[in-house]
């Protein structure tokens, strides 16, 4: 049953990767709107590239901070 266990582990890893990518893309879109709204509240009018850069940095930091606990497998 070792081959079936390995296939199940691979399938779950692929599924988890797809789900995490979907959530990463969704969080980036939401963060772009949040950064744009925060700039508008502050009376700023940054270029679109800076809004996307700020949102990307915030989303990447949140994803990395949330995924640090999954780095070590359970024994």
BELGI-V789151 format. One record per backbone hydrogen bond with DSSP energy under -1.0 kcal/mol. CO is the residue of the C=O (numbers start at 1). NH is the residue of the N-H. Records with the same first field share a line. If there is no record, write none. Layout:
BEGIN
CO: NH / NH
END
This chain:
BEGIN
1: 5
2: 6
3: 7
4: 8
5: 9
6: 10
7: 11
8: 12
9: 13
10: 14
11: 15
12: 16
13: 17
14: 18
15: 19
16: 20
17: 21
18: 22
19: 23
20: 24
21: 25
22: 26
23: 27
24: 28
25: 29
26: 30
27: 31
28: 32
29: 33
30: 34
31: 35
32: 36
33: 37
34: 38
35: 39
36: 40
37: 41
38: 42
39: 44
40: 43
47: 51
48: 52
49: 53
50: 54
51: 55
52: 56
53: 57
54: 58
55: 59
56: 60
57: 61
58: 62
59: 63
60: 64
61: 65
62: 66
63: 67
67: 70
68: 71
END
